[in-house]
């Protein structure tokens, strides 16, 4: 029987709440503590999870000595906590995006490698059952030769400590914070991106209601259109469409049957699939915990997180310079 892994969560905001709830529900983890600079919020969450609250990372380590640190603080603080965790020989789960710069992301990967600990980037979209099923269909070439893909992801501007989401240096705008999920999924399906062109409302005074369009061309020739919005009054929705020579597959979070596929060889017969009602956040964390326990390499690794961030930052560069940005040498 596998041993119980001692886990601590850094950050008591939205994701800290979601992740800590998942650890409490898992039978092979013990949530030993929650850290937050806001004592009221942190202690309230810790009490609700029946665990201990700590004001600092150092105090947590001294008292609890966890096996795994789950970092759920704002993006610009990720590097600091990853380095602290790695240097105390703790395995690390880090929220996506992993950093606000490639320099920070690479430094995080390097320190974890040097200290012999595993670094997992919580790319939750890969653990949504409908996205997993679509990836399987693409990998199995069910749609034939893929030509185009289209994604949309929209919500209101998230609320966070000190309004950090609306600070470009701290969040990287919705292009980094929100669309990185689609960049990672599309790269998982189609491989590396060759060039990026993007437009957004960010520098036109719409920082808190940003809307962005990003065009990606992959090295294999697939073209993707990625749209994102923080202009919704409330709610959250996603769309995905992939078109190939043998058919088209769509997914819409607002549909009762989230996956629909139309195949030419079956004369347009619609196939609907409903994902299992399991939290993708918990599924991902369970998977990462199993990788620590089994000392195995994850299918979604830190390098994938780095590459998704690279696409995001290229899109931001394209927005600022108003031109195509190449991720591979080209004209």
Long-range contacts (C-beta under 8 A, 24 or more apart in sequence): 2-28, 2-293, 3-28, 3-293, 4-28, 4-29, 4-30, 5-29, 5-30, 5-67, 5-68, 5-289, 5-292, 5-293, 6-30, 6-32, 6-64, 6-65, 6-66, 6-67, 6-68, 7-31, 7-32, 7-66, 7-67, 7-68, 7-69, 7-70, 7-289, 8-32, 8-33, 8-34, 8-35, 8-60, 8-64, 8-66, 8-68, 8-69, 8-70, 9-33, 9-34, 9-35, 9-70, 9-72, 10-34, 10-35, 10-36, 10-57, 10-69, 10-70, 10-71, 10-72, 10-73, 10-81, 11-35, 11-36, 11-71, 11-72, 11-73, 11-74, 12-36, 12-38, 12-41, 12-42, 12-44, 12-45, 12-46, 13-41, 13-72, 13-73, 13-160, 13-161, 14-158, 14-160, 15-72, 15-95, 16-45, 16-72, 17-45, 18-281, 19-70, 19-72, 19-93, 19-281, 19-285, 20-45, 20-49, 20-51, 21-49, 22-279, 22-281, 22-282, 22-285, 22-286, 23-49, 23-70, 23-285, 24-49, 24-50, 25-282, 26-282, 26-285, 26-286, 26-289, 28-289, 28-293, 29-68, 29-289, 32-64, 32-66, 33-60, 33-63, 33-64, 33-66, 35-59, 35-60, 38-161, 57-81, 57-84, 57-85, 61-88, 61-90, 66-90, 67-91, 67-292, 68-92, 68-93, 68-289, 68-292, 69-93, 70-285, 71-95, 74-160, 74-161, 74-164, 74-170, 74-171, 75-99, 75-100, 75-164, 75-170, 75-171, 75-172, 75-176, 75-177, 76-100, 76-164, 76-169, 76-170, 76-171, 78-104, 78-108, 79-104, 79-105, 79-107, 79-108, 82-108, 82-111, 82-112, 82-119, 83-107, 83-108, 83-111, 85-117, 86-111, 86-112, 86-114, 86-115, 86-117, 86-119, 87-111, 87-115, 89-115, 89-116, 89-117, 90-117, 91-117, 91-118, 91-119, 91-120, 91-292, 92-117, 92-118, 92-119, 92-120, 93-120, 93-121, 93-122, 93-285, 93-288, 94-119, 94-120, 94-121, 94-122, 94-305, 95-121, 95-122, 96-121, 96-122, 96-123, 96-124, 96-180, 96-181, 96-184, 96-305, 96-308, 97-172, 97-176, 97-177, 97-180, 97-305, 97-308, 97-309, 97-312, 98-302, 98-305, 98-306, 98-309, 99-309, 100-169, 100-170, 100-171, 100-172, 100-176, 101-313, 102-306, 102-309, 102-310, 102-313, 105-305, 105-306, 105-309, 106-306, 108-302, 109-302, 109-303, 109-306, 112-302, 118-291, 118-292, 119-302, 120-288, 120-291, 120-298, 120-300, 120-301, 120-302, 121-300, 121-301, 121-302, 121-304, 121-305, 122-281, 122-284, 122-285, 122-288, 123-181, 123-184, 123-284, 123-300, 123-304, 123-305, 123-308, 124-181, 124-280, 124-281, 124-284, 125-181, 125-182, 125-184, 125-185, 125-280, 126-184, 126-185, 126-188, 126-284, 126-299, 126-300, 127-280, 127-281, 127-283, 127-284, 127-287, 128-275, 128-280, 129-275, 129-276, 129-278, 129-280, 130-251, 130-258, 130-259, 130-273, 130-275, 131-185, 131-240, 131-251, 133-259, 133-273, 133-275, 134-189, 134-240, 134-242, 134-249, 134-251, 134-259, 135-185, 135-188, 135-189, 137-249, 137-261, 138-189, 138-190, 138-242, 139-189, 142-246, 142-247, 142-249, 142-261, 142-263, 143-242, 143-243, 143-244, 143-245, 143-246, 143-247, 143-248, 143-249, 143-263, 144-244, 144-245, 144-246, 144-247, 145-244, 145-245, 145-246, 146-189, 146-190, 146-222, 146-242, 146-243, 146-244, 147-222, 147-223, 147-243, 147-244, 147-245, 148-222, 148-223, 148-224, 148-225, 148-242, 148-243, 149-186, 149-189, 149-190, 149-222, 149-223, 149-224, 149-225, 149-240, 149-241, 149-242, 149-243, 150-224, 150-225, 150-226, 150-227, 150-239, 150-240, 150-241, 150-242, 151-182, 151-185, 151-186, 151-224, 151-225, 151-226, 151-227, 151-238, 151-239, 151-240, 151-241, 152-226, 152-227, 152-228, 152-229, 152-237, 152-238, 152-239, 152-240, 153-178, 153-179, 153-181, 153-182, 153-227, 153-228, 153-229, 153-237, 153-238, 153-239, 154-227, 154-228, 154-229, 154-230, 154-231, 154-232, 154-236, 154-237, 154-238, 155-229, 155-230, 155-232, 155-235, 155-236, 155-237, 156-230, 156-231, 156-232, 156-233, 156-234, 156-235, 157-208, 157-209, 157-210, 157-230, 158-230, 166-207, 166-208, 168-202, 168-207, 172-312, 172-313, 172-316, 173-200, 173-202, 173-207, 173-210, 173-212, 173-316, 174-200, 174-210, 174-212, 174-228, 174-229, 174-230, 175-200, 175-202, 175-212, 175-214, 175-228, 175-312, 175-315, 175-316, 175-319, 176-309, 176-312, 176-313, 176-316, 178-228, 178-230, 179-212, 179-214, 179-226, 179-228, 179-312, 179-315, 180-308, 180-309, 180-311, 180-312, 182-226, 182-228, 182-240, 183-214, 183-216, 183-226, 183-308, 183-311, 183-312, 184-304, 184-305, 184-307, 184-308, 185-240, 186-216, 186-218, 186-224, 186-226, 187-218, 187-304, 187-307, 187-308, 187-311, 188-300, 188-304, 189-242, 190-218, 190-220, 190-222, 190-224, 191-218, 191-219, 191-220, 192-218, 192-219, 192-307, 192-327, 192-328, 193-217, 193-218, 193-219, 193-311, 193-314, 193-327, 194-218, 194-219, 194-326, 194-327, 194-328, 194-330, 195-324, 195-325, 195-326, 195-327, 195-328, 195-330, 196-311, 196-314, 196-315, 196-318, 196-324, 196-325, 196-326, 196-327, 197-318, 197-323, 197-324, 197-325, 198-315, 198-316, 198-318, 198-319, 199-319, 200-319, 202-319, 203-319, 203-320, 206-231, 212-315, 212-319, 214-315, 214-318, 216-311, 219-328
